[in-house]
Each structure stands twice: as structure tokens, then as C-alpha cells.
Amino acid sequence: MTGEITCLGAKNFVIKAMVASLLGETQTTLSNVPAIGDVDITAELLTSVGVTVERVDSDRLRIDPSTMRTSTVPVPHSGSNRAPILLLSVLLHRFKTVSVPVVGGCKIGARAVDFHLDAIRAFGGVVEENEDGYVARRIKPLKGAQIDLPYPSVGATETCLFLSVLAEGRTVISNAAIEPEIMDLITMLRSMGAIIFTSSGREIRIEGVKSLNGTNMQVLGDRIEAASWASLACASNGDVTVHGIRPDTLGNFLAYYRQIGGGFELMGAESMRFFRQSPLRPAVIETDVYPGFSTDWQQPFAILLTQASGISIIHETVYEKRFGYLKDLSALGAKTQITTHCLGAETCRFRDKNHEHSAIIMGPTPFTAIDEMIIPDLRAGLAYVIAAAIARGVSTLRGVDFLERGYGNIVPRLSSMNLQIERVVES
């Protein structure tokens, strides 16, 4: 593949920023907002409780929480994502009783909400679960708390931040997530008037304030998407320039990319050129929370490793059900094996729990197109696109809605990289 592509605003930040805007008493404007399904779903959730959400132009979104009128969040008609569990904590500052539907998202593991519910209880709230979702109540104002997360969960860290910024007193979050999206969320909350201190470790300290205002915030480029385009460039022995991405957010991805034979060049403050620099070599990779190798990078990178000479290993330590897509790729010609053993050095939550969370990949294996591949989840969807792009022949992918939740109108974007791709409308 050759050409240029611009990363959309980060899906993993923008929906959290939309929810965070409800903490302010005045309107917030977000820029570089991607036209993706998850933004539409979150906008629907916000408008369902009376919040005013409007597109200012193609990439700006204005959110006015002053029109909010109810704390009962209905099931969105256009799909589901993880935003409802975050709304539970945000709305609890404004209402004494809040109810949200069961959360959704990709089927890649348990993704339990226990951390979120325990955090609400630690701040003085009461939470109940029923068949429709979750109900949270507070009898008095929320109080700051000492939170020691058992795992540096991104979502749980966000919930704790949302609870703490308007809670009375001091909150300390230990073992917090420190992903770039979390740090940008902290920047956004600070600009709204929150008092948040970070340390050299995974500790965040918050001094609660009485109120917050709206702000203007630019959504950072999507580092998960950028790594996918880099993997596509290298797997296809192509040359792709990616715009709209801060190189520092790619962290260890760039180290592994160099290690296996990928090359990159910095083209400016937010532009990078990716290509294959040398014959591809195998690697041993363990996914981990930031600054480790992101779990959302492993699917496209696995496709890249199928083209390397030798045996590669991926040890998944974040989600326990993330390798289902590899079984489907065997029809294309991939040679992989999934095992319940921990094939890595990192301490793993899934050890001896019979989860197939380690993958052995043997390469190089040429791919041959097949008539149909069904996209199982968002990130695996782009891995399927990469696999189809390097396969000989024409492949058909179904379940494109999954893909467009995170990557927008994917066909014209990929066409800009000289990929022969078209959307088929079935009668």
C-alpha cells in the first residue's frame, strides 16, 4: 500500500471527553471530533438526558449540559458502548438517583464493571444492579476517598477522576492508568477548573472543587489507528505517510516495529512515514497497560508477524478473549496456535485460568483471499482489512458496522492508500 492517510481523533478519548463535559456548568467545545459510530452513540446517550449536543462544523462538537433534565439514561437505539458506566458517576454529582443501561462494547473478555461500582461506593454512593442496568444513589454529597485499584484499568481510572473532581476533600488514586488518553483527560479537567496532581508513579491526587466550567479541547490523534496503518504499510511492503498523530503516543510500538524490520521517519510534529526497512523478523510480544504494548495494537501487529520469517509469540495480559480472530485467519493461510499457557515473563492475571491468551504465529505465510470474513469486533476488523489487503485475490468482509464504529467511512480513507476496496450494498 502506498499513499497518505490522516488519523481520526482518538475514539478512546473523545467519548470520555464528551462525558466529562457534563461536569461543567457551561458549554464545552471539542475539536478534531471523528465522524464515527461511537461518537453518535454517546451523543444519543447525552441528548437522552436533555444535554444539548450539536455539530458546529465537520470536526467540532458543542455540548451544553445546562439543559440536562433527567438522570435516567435509556438504552440507545443506535447501538451500545462503554459510556453508560461513566455517565453513572458523572450524573451522580447532579442527581441523587441515577440509572443507566447495561454497558456494551466488543466481546473480547469480561470487562467487568466491578471497579466502577466499588469506586462509587468508596465515595459514599450506593449502587444496585438489576436486569436492566445499574442504579446509583447518594444521600449526601460525595466525599473524597483513598482508591487503590487492583489493576490499572483505564475505565476505572476515568470513573475515579469523574467522582473525585467535584467530591468534598481529597482523593488519592493509586495504581491508576496513565495512558495518553488519561493524561489528556486530566488536562481537560484541569482546564475546567479541577485541581489534579500526578506523580512519577501511578498515583493521582485530586483536591475536590465546588464547581467546574466548560472548556475548549482538541481531541488527540488515534494512536491505535496509527499503529494499524503502520502495520498495513509494513505487511504489504508499502510506503504510507500518516498524518495527525503525535509520535510520543506510540511509545513501545515503535520499538517493536523497528525490531521486526519496520522503518519510520518523522515528517513533522504530527506526521510519520512508515515502510518496510528490512526482511521481517519474528518477535515475542506481551501486551500490557501503558507504557507497555497496547492490547489494541496486537491484532494488526499479528497480521504483520504472519509475514515474518520464524516463530513469533504474543502473550495477551489485558483481555482474556482476544485471539478468536486468529482462528478465522487460518482460512487465508495463516499458521497460528492458541494456548492457555502464559508464554511470557510478565505476571499475568490469567495464569492457570484456562483462558486461551497466548498465540504462536509461524511465518511467513502467503495469504489467499476467501469469499467471506465476518468481523467479530472493532480492532480485529482492521486486522481483517490488512489481511485482505495482502491476500492474493478478492476478499469479502461482513460486519463493517463494527469497523465504522471506530474508523468512520473506511472505504474512501483506504482508497487514498491505493487499496482497491469498495462497499457492496446488498439488495
C-alpha positions in Angstrom: 0.0 0.0 0.0 1.2 3.5 -0.8 -0.1 6.9 -0.1 -1.2 9.2 2.7 -3.9 9.0 5.4 -4.9 11.2 8.3 -5.8 9.7 11.6 -9.1 10.5 13.1 -9.5 11.9 16.6 -8.9 9.1 19.2 -12.0 7.1 19.8 -10.7 6.1 23.3 -10.6 9.8 24.3 -13.4 11.5 22.5 -16.3 9.7 24.1 -14.8 10.2 27.5 -14.3 13.9 26.8 -18.0 14.1 25.8 -19.0 12.5 29.1 -16.6 14.8 31.0 -18.2 17.9 29.5 -21.3 17.2 31.7 -19.2 18.0 34.8 -19.1 21.7 33.7 -21.8 24.3 34.2 -21.2 25.9 30.9 -20.8 24.6 27.4 -17.7 22.7 26.1 -16.4 22.6 22.5 -14.4 19.6 21.3 -12.4 19.8 18.1 -11.0 17.1 15.9 -14.0 15.0 16.7 -14.2 12.0 14.4 -17.3 11.0 12.5 -17.6 7.5 13.9 -20.3 5.4 15.3 -19.2 5.6 18.9 -19.5 9.4 18.9 -23.0 9.1 17.5 -24.0 6.5 20.2 -22.5 8.8 23.0 -24.2 11.8 21.6 -27.5 9.9 21.7 -26.9 9.0 25.3 -26.2 12.6 26.2 -29.2 14.0 24.4 -31.5 11.4 26.0 -31.0 13.1 29.4 -31.5 16.6 27.9 -28.0 17.6 27.1 -27.7 19.8 24.0 -25.2 18.3 21.5 -24.6 19.9 18.2 -22.1 19.7 15.4 -20.6 23.1 14.9 -18.8 22.0 11.7 -17.3 18.8 10.3 -14.9 18.3 13.2 -16.2 20.4 16.1 -18.8 19.4 18.7 -20.5 21.7 21.1 -22.0 20.2 24.3 -24.2 22.2 26.7 -25.0 20.4 29.9 -27.2 23.2 31.3 -30.2 21.8 29.5 -29.9 18.4 31.3 -33.3 17.4 32.8 -33.3 13.8 33.8 -30.9 11.2 35.2 -32.5 8.1 33.7 -30.4 7.0 30.7 -32.4 4.8 28.2 -30.9 2.1 26.0 -29.6 3.8 22.9 -31.3 2.8 19.7 -28.2 3.0 17.5 -26.0 0.6 19.4 -24.1 0.4 22.7 -20.7 1.2 24.1 -19.0 1.7 27.4 -20.2 5.3 28.0 -23.2 4.4 30.3 -21.0 3.2 33.2 -19.1 6.5 33.0 -22.3 8.5 33.0 -23.3 6.8 36.2 -20.6 8.6 38.2 -20.9 12.0 36.3 -24.6 12.3 36.7 -24.4 11.4 40.4 -22.9 14.8 41.1 -26.1 16.4 39.7 -28.8 14.0 40.8 -29.5 11.9 43.9 -30.5 8.9 41.9 -29.1 7.8 38.5 -29.9 4.8 36.3 -28.0 3.6 33.3 -28.5 0.6 31.0 -26.2 -2.5 30.8 -23.0 -1.5 29.1 -21.9 -2.8 25.7 -18.8 -2.9 23.6 -16.8 -5.5 21.8 -16.9 -9.1 23.0 -13.2 -9.5 23.9 -13.4 -10.5 27.5 -15.2 -10.0 30.8 -14.5 -6.2 31.0 -16.3 -6.2 34.4 -17.7 -3.0 35.9 -16.9 -4.0 39.5 -14.1 -1.4 39.7 -16.5 1.3 38.7 -19.2 0.3 41.2 -16.7 -0.2 44.0 -15.4 3.3 43.4 -18.9 4.9 43.6 -19.4 3.1 47.0 -16.0 4.3 48.2 -17.1 7.9 47.6 -20.3 7.4 49.6 -22.7 6.3 46.9 -25.0 3.3 46.9 -25.1 1.1 43.8 -27.6 -1.6 42.9 -27.7 -3.9 39.8 -30.8 -5.1 38.2 -31.7 -6.9 34.9 -31.9 -3.6 33.0 -28.7 -2.0 34.3 -27.3 -0.1 37.3 -28.9 2.4 39.7 -26.7 4.7 41.9 -27.9 6.8 44.8 -26.4 9.4 47.1 -27.9 10.6 50.4 -25.4 13.3 50.9 -22.6 14.9 48.8 -19.8 12.6 47.7 -16.7 12.6 49.8 -13.1 12.1 48.6 -11.6 8.7 49.0 -8.4 6.6 49.0 -8.7 4.4 46.0 -6.2 1.6 45.4 -7.1 0.0 42.1 -6.3 -3.8 41.9 -5.5 -3.3 38.2 -4.6 0.0 36.3 -7.9 0.0 34.4 -8.4 2.9 32.1 -12.2 2.9 32.6 -12.0 2.7 36.4 -9.4 5.5 36.5 -11.8 7.7 34.5 -14.7 6.9 36.8 -12.5 7.8 39.8 -11.5 11.1 38.2 -15.1 12.0 37.4 -16.2 11.2 41.0 -13.2 13.0 42.7 -13.1 16.4 40.9 -16.4 17.5 42.5 -16.3 15.4 45.7 -15.6 17.1 49.0 -12.0 16.8 50.2 -9.0 14.9 48.8 -8.9 11.8 46.7 -5.8 9.7 46.0 -6.0 7.1 43.2 -3.2 4.5 43.4 -2.2 2.1 40.6 -4.0 4.4 38.1 -3.9 4.1 34.4 -1.5 6.6 32.7 -2.4 6.1 29.0 -2.0 9.3 26.8 -5.8 9.5 26.7 -5.9 9.6 30.5 -3.3 12.3 30.6 -5.3 14.4 28.1 -8.4 13.8 30.1 -6.6 15.2 33.1 -5.5 18.2 31.1 -9.2 18.8 30.0 -10.4 18.5 33.6 -7.7 20.9 34.8 -8.8 23.4 32.1 -12.4 23.1 33.5 -11.1 24.1 37.0 -10.2 20.8 38.5 -7.2 20.5 40.8 -5.3 17.3 39.9 -1.7 16.3 40.7 0.2 13.5 39.1 3.3 11.8 40.3 6.2 9.8 38.8 4.4 6.6 39.7 0.8 5.6 39.1 -0.7 7.9 41.7 -3.1 10.7 41.1 -4.2 13.2 43.8 -7.3 15.3 43.4 -8.5 18.2 45.6 -12.2 18.5 45.1 -13.7 21.8 44.0 -17.3 23.1 44.2 -17.9 23.6 40.5 -16.4 23.3 37.1 -16.8 25.3 33.9 -16.9 24.2 30.2 -13.8 24.3 28.1 -12.3 24.0 24.6 -10.4 20.8 24.0 -8.8 19.3 20.9 -9.0 15.5 20.6 -5.6 13.9 20.1 -5.0 11.7 17.1 -5.8 8.0 17.4 -2.6 6.1 18.3 -4.4 2.7 17.8 -5.4 3.7 14.3 -1.9 5.0 13.5 -0.3 1.7 14.5 -2.8 -0.1 12.3 -1.8 1.9 9.2 1.9 1.3 10.1 1.3 -2.4 10.2 -0.5 -2.2 6.9 2.4 -0.4 5.3 5.0 -2.9 6.5 2.9 -6.1 5.9 2.2 -5.0 2.3 5.8 -3.8 1.8 4.4 -0.4 1.1 5.0 3.2 2.0 2.4 5.1 3.9 2.5 8.6 5.5 0.3 9.0 8.5 -0.8 12.5 9.5 -2.5 13.7 12.7 -0.6 11.6 15.2 1.8 12.6 18.0 4.8 10.2 17.7 5.2 10.2 21.5 1.9 8.4 21.9 3.1 5.4 20.0 5.7 4.6 22.6 6.8 0.9 22.6 5.0 0.2 19.4 7.8 2.0 17.5 10.5 -0.1 19.3 8.8 -3.4 18.3 8.2 -2.1 14.8 11.9 -1.4 14.4 12.8 -4.7 15.9 10.9 -6.8 13.4 12.2 -4.8 10.4 9.8 -1.9 10.0 11.0 1.6 9.3 9.6 5.0 10.1 10.6 8.6 9.5 9.3 11.7 11.3 7.9 14.1 8.8 6.8 16.9 11.1 5.2 17.5 14.5 2.3 15.1 13.8 3.2 13.2 10.6 5.1 9.9 10.2 6.1 7.8 7.2 6.0 4.0 7.7 7.6 1.4 5.4 9.5 -2.0 5.5 13.2 -1.3 6.1 14.5 -4.9 6.1 13.3 -8.5 5.8 10.7 -9.2 8.6 11.9 -10.9 11.7 9.9 -12.7 14.4 9.3 -11.2 17.9 8.0 -12.0 21.3 5.4 -9.5 22.5 3.4 -9.1 25.7 0.5 -6.7 25.8 0.3 -4.6 28.9 -1.1 -1.3 30.2 0.6 1.9 29.1 3.6 2.4 28.6 3.5 -1.3 27.6 2.4 -2.7 24.2 -1.3 -1.8 23.9 -3.8 -4.7 23.6 -5.4 -2.8 20.8 -2.2 -2.9 18.8 -1.8 -6.7 18.8 -4.4 -7.6 16.2 -2.9 -5.6 13.3 0.6 -6.5 14.5 -0.3 -10.2 14.5 -1.0 -9.9 10.8 2.4 -8.3 10.3 4.0 -11.2 12.2 2.5 -13.7 9.8 4.8 -12.3 7.2 8.0 -12.6 9.3 10.4 -15.4 8.9 10.2 -17.6 12.0 8.1 -18.2 15.1 6.6 -15.2 17.0 4.7 -15.2 20.3 2.1 -12.8 21.6 1.1 -13.0 25.3 -2.1 -11.2 25.9 -2.3 -10.0 29.5 -5.2 -7.4 29.3 -8.2 -9.2 27.8 -8.7 -13.0 28.0 -10.7 -13.5 24.8 -8.8 -11.6 22.2 -7.5 -14.3 19.9 -10.7 -15.5 18.3 -9.8 -13.7 15.1 -6.7 -15.8 14.6 -8.8 -19.0 14.0 -10.7 -17.2 11.2 -7.4 -16.1 9.6 -6.3 -19.7 9.1 -8.7 -19.9 6.2 -6.5 -17.2 4.5 -3.4 -19.3 5.1 -2.1 -18.1 8.5 -0.4 -20.7 10.6 -1.2 -20.0 14.3 -1.8 -21.8 17.5 -3.5 -20.5 20.6 -2.8 -21.9 24.1 -3.9 -21.4 27.7 -0.3 -21.2 28.9 1.4 -17.9 29.8 4.1 -17.6 27.2 5.8 -14.5 28.7 7.7 -13.1 31.6 5.0 -10.7 32.8 2.9 -11.5 35.9 -0.4 -12.4 34.3 -3.9 -12.3 35.7 -5.0 -15.2 33.5 -2.4 -17.8 34.7 -3.9 -21.2 35.3 -7.4 -20.0 34.5 -7.8 -21.9 31.2 -8.1 -18.8 29.0 -6.6 -19.0 25.5 -4.5 -15.9 25.9 -1.2 -16.8 24.2 -0.6 -17.1 20.5 2.1 -18.7 18.5 2.5 -17.4 14.9 4.6 -19.2 12.3 5.7 -17.3 9.2 6.0 -16.2 6.6 2.7 -17.4 5.2 1.2 -16.0 1.9 -2.5 -15.3 2.1 -5.1 -16.3 -0.4 -8.4 -14.4 -0.5 -11.6 -16.1 0.7 -15.2 -15.4 -0.1 -16.3 -14.2 3.3 -14.8 -13.0 6.6 -17.1 -11.9 9.4 -15.7 -9.1 11.5 -16.0 -10.1 15.2 -15.0 -6.8 16.8 -13.7 -3.3 16.1 -9.9 -3.9 16.3 -10.0 -7.3 14.8 -11.9 -5.7 11.9 -9.0 -3.6 10.8 -6.7 -6.7 11.2 -9.0 -8.4 8.7 -8.7 -5.4 6.3 -4.9 -5.7 6.5 -5.1 -9.5 5.9 -7.4 -9.0 2.9 -5.1 -6.2 1.5 -2.1 -8.5 1.4 -4.0 -11.6 0.2 -4.0 -12.7 -3.4 -7.4 -12.3 -4.9 -10.6 -10.6 -3.8 -12.0 -11.0 -0.2 -15.4 -10.0 1.1 -15.7 -8.7 4.7 -19.0 -8.6 6.5 -19.9 -6.7 9.7 -18.5 -3.4 8.5 -20.6 -1.6 11.1 -18.2 -2.8 13.8 -15.3 -1.3 11.8 -17.0 2.0 11.3 -17.7 2.4 15.0 -14.0 3.3 15.3 -12.8 4.2 11.8 -15.6 6.1 10.2 -16.3 5.8 6.5 -13.4 3.4 5.9 -13.7 2.8 2.1 -12.6 6.3 0.8 -10.0 6.5 3.5 -8.3 3.3 2.5 -8.7 4.1 -1.2 -6.4 7.0 -0.6 -3.6 4.4 0.0 -4.1 2.8 -3.4 -6.1 -0.1 -1.9 -8.7 -1.5 -4.3 -11.7 -1.5 -2.0 -15.4 -0.9 -2.4 -18.5 -1.1 -0.3 -21.1 -3.5 -1.6 -24.8 -2.8 -1.0 -26.8 -6.0 -0.9 -30.3 -6.0 -2.3 
